[in-house]
């Protein structure tokens, strides 16, 4: 009997140790997202020698031609490069790398684009940045196969968060340095985000152009952690814009006029051409309006009365917003004006 007890005790100790080992096993860390295919074009005003060096915060994994201590090339105005290291001709300089930078899409502005609309979006947007058809076509040919199959793409064009990690040192110094780095995340549905402003660059003199990108795995937090964002009506596009127009039209036709009548107000070209209120509406995960703040208002040249304001907003407190508008603060201008 004592022997049996010792065996049972030993077995329990083994199970405990195995359980402890299993519990303490470290979780696998996610692999860093690579910075893919940044390519660098050089366009001097005349044929000249150019030195290009890259200060990258991560690990460079591939270059073409070989980077070594930097690239030294003879560049022509049409972009053709002769690399001094191997005496071969190239169209551009290529590199890829990985670092531990984490892209937090819950804090980024950008664009929500249907996969099937990616081609047209990139053609227009990259052209607006200042890329030539040759440059943006090479960009699209590389990235389109990875993006068009997705239901939606959250696309952000990085600025300092990329250029500070991948600094270019070019001699002689270019007159224009245009760097376009796209970061995108596949999405299963549309979400509200702040629209990113695209600034066009005018090319002149010695111009250097770089484009590249990074594909980030979908993070479920992107569908939840949007409550700190304020999305403006002007940021809406496509289906999101159409859905809001339908909501606003219903409010205007079935509620706005009724509120004016109850408050004995009427739009006229005789001193009351506009009645508007701009509000920030905080919408919860169930599509219900939690609260709102008034940004500004006008009613016949004065502030909207509290009574009329309440009437306008009662509609939205009793309304259930579509899924795409949930978990965010949405800024909208409500009202109407006359063209007198």
N, C-alpha and C positions, 0 to 999 in steps of 0.2 A: 504493500500500500504506500509506504514511504517512497519507494522507487517511482511509482506512478505519479505521486505528487511532485517529485523532483523533475520528472519529464514534462509535466504540465507547466510548471514554473519556468523551465528553460524555454518551452515553446512560446509562452507569453512574452518573455524577454526578447526573443528573436523577432516576434511580430511587432513589438514596440519599437525596436531598433529600425526595422524596415520601414515602419510608418514614419518615424522621425526623419530617416534619410529622404523619403519621398517628399515630406513637408518642406524640408530645407533646400530642396533642389531649386537652384535659381531659375527665374523665368527667362526664356529667350528674349533678347533685346531685338527690337525691330531694326532691320538693315537701313542704313542711311539712303536717302533718295539721291541718285546721281544727277549731276549737272550735265545734261546730254548735249552733245554736238554743238557747243559754241564754235562758230566759224568766224574768221576775221578776214575782211576784205580791205585792201589798201588801194587808195586811188590818189596818188600824188598828181600834182599839176604837170610835172615833167618826170622823166625817168630818173630815179634816184635810189640810193641805198637807204634801207630802213631797218632799224633794230626794234624787235618787239620782245618784251619780257612780261611774264605773268607772275604776280604775287598772289598765290591762291591759299586760302585758309585750310584747305583739305589736302587730299592726296590726288595728284594728277595720275590718271589711269591709262590714258592713251593720247598720243599726239601724232599729227601727220602734217608736214614732215616731222622728223625727230626733233624734239624741243632742245634737249641737252641743256645748255646754259642760257638758252633763249634762241630766237630765230633771227637770222641775218639774211636779208633778201634784197634783190634789186627789183623794185616795183615800177610798173609802167602805168600810165594814166588810165588804161583800159582795165586795170586790175590784175593783169598777168604778173606772176611772181617768179623770179629765178632764185632758187635757194642755193646759197653759197656752200652749204655743207655737203650736198650731193650733186650739185650742178644740174638739178632737174627743174622743170617748170611746173608750177602749181597755180590753181585758180584762187585758193585761199589758204589760210592757216587754220588747222583744226585741233581742238583739244577736248577732253572729257575728264571729269574728276568726281570725287565723292568727299563730302565732309559731314559733320554731325549737325548741321543747321536744321531746325525743325520749323516747317511752315505751318503757321496757325491760321487756317482759313476762316476761323470764326471772327477774326479781326481784320480781314482783308476786304478791300473793295475790288470790283472787277465786273465780269459779265457772265450771265447764265445763258449758255448757247446750246440749242439742240444739236445732237451729234450730226444730224443730217444737214444742218445749216452751217457747220464749221467751216467748210471750204469758202463760202461767200463771206462769212464774218472775217476770216483771216485775210482774204484778198483785200477787203476794204480797210480793215484796221491797220494792217502792216503797211499798206500804201499811205495811210494817214500819218503813220510814224515818220515816213520818209524813205522807206525801202523801195528800190526799183523793182519792176516786174521780175527780172532775173533773180534778184535776191529773195523776194517773198515767194516766188514759185519754188525755189530750192528749199525754203523753210517749210512750205505747205507739203511738198512731196515727202519730206521726212516725217512730219508730225501727223498729217491727216489720217493715215492708216490706224494710228493709235487712238484717234479721237472720234472719228465718224461713227464707229460702232456703239459708242456710249449713248445712253438715252439723253443725258445732258452733260455739259462740261461747265464747271466753274473755272473761268479763265482770269488770271491776274497777271499783269505785266509788272515785273519787279523793277525797283529802282535801286536805292542805296542798300537795301537788304541783300541785293546780289552784287552790285559793283564794289561795295566795301569788302566783300569776301573774295573777289576776283579782280584785283587791280591790274590795269594794263599800263606798262611803262613803254612809251613809244618815242623813238628818236629818229628823225626830228619830230617835234611835237606837232600833231595834226591841228588844223584849223577847226575841224569838226569831228567829234567822236560820238557816233550814234550807236548805242547799245540797246538791243531789244531782247529781253529775257522773259519768256513766257513760262508761268507755272500753272498747271491745271490739275483739277481733281474731278474724276467721273462722279456723276450724281444720278440717282434713280428718279428724282423728282425736282421740280423747280423750287427754289427758295428765294426769299427776298434778301437782296444785298445792296449795298451802296454802289452806284455806278462809278466806274473809274474814269477819270479824265485823261484823254490822250493828247499829248502835246507834240505837234509836228516839228521836225527839225529841218531847217533850211541848209542845204548842202552848198559849200563853197570852199575853194582852196583845196588843200590837202585834206581829204575826207577818209576817215576810217569807220567801217561799219562792222558790227558784230551782232549775230543773232544766235540764240540757243534756247534751251528750255529744260523743264523738269516735270515729270509726271509723278503726282503724289497719290498714294492709296487713299481710298475713300475713308473718311473718319465719321462715324455715326454722330459725333458731337456737332457736326455742321448742321444737322437737322434740329438741334435742340438749343444750342448756345447762341441764339441770335437776339435775345431780349435786350442786350445792351446797345444794339444798333438802332439808329434812327434812319429809316428808309424813306426817301422822299418820293412823292408821286412822279416827279420828273425822272426818277431812276427806272421806272417800269418800262418794260419792252415786251413785245410779242404777246403770248397768252396771258401773262400777268397784267399787262396794260389793258387787254380786252376785258378781263374779269373785273378789274377795278372800274372801267368805264360802264360796265353793266350795272355794278352796284351804285355808282354815282348817279347814273341816269334814273335808276329806280327811286333813289332818294330825292332827286330833283323833281321828278314828275309826280310822285305820290306823297311827298312829305314837305318839301321846301315851300311850295305854293300854299299848302295848308297852314304851315307855321306863319307865313306872312299874313294870311287872312286872319288868323286868330289874334295876331298882334297888330292888326290894322295898318300893315305896311304894304307898299306896292312899288314896284320898279317903274320909274317914269323918267323921261328925258328932261324933266323939269326939277332938277336938284336931287334926284335919287336914282342915279344910273347904275350903281353897284351896291350889292349886298353880299359880302364874303366873310368867311371866317377860316383862318388857317389854324389847324390843331395838330398836336402830336398825340396819337391814339396808342395806348399800350394794350396790346392784344395778347391774351394768354394762350396756353397750349390747346385749349378747347375752342378757340375762335371767338371768345367772349371779350368784350371791351372792359378792361379792368378800371381804367381811369384815362383822363386826357388832360392836356394843358393847352391853353390858348396861346398861340404865338402872336397873332395879330387879327384884327377884324376891322371892317368898315360897314357902316349902314347909313347911306345917305350923307356921307361926309363925317359921320361920327362913329363912336364905338358901338358895337352891337349891344343891345340891352341884355342883362342876365336872363330875363324871361325868354327872349327869342333864342338866345344861345342854348338854353336848356331844351327848348323845343327841337332845335336842330339836332342836338346830340342824343335825344331820347331814341331816335331811330336806331342809332348804332349800338346803344346799350341793349336794345332788344334784338339785335341782329347777330347771326353767327357767321363769322368770316370764313372763307374757304381755307383749306389746309395751308396753302402757300403763304397766307398772310399771318399765320399764327406765330407766337413766340417772338414778337418784335415790337418795336415802336414805329408806327407808320405816320408820316407827316403828309397831310392832304389839305388842299384848299377846297372848301365847300361853298357853294353859292352860285350867283349868276350876275351877269352884267349886260347892259344894253349898249349897242353901238348907236350913239346919238349924233 
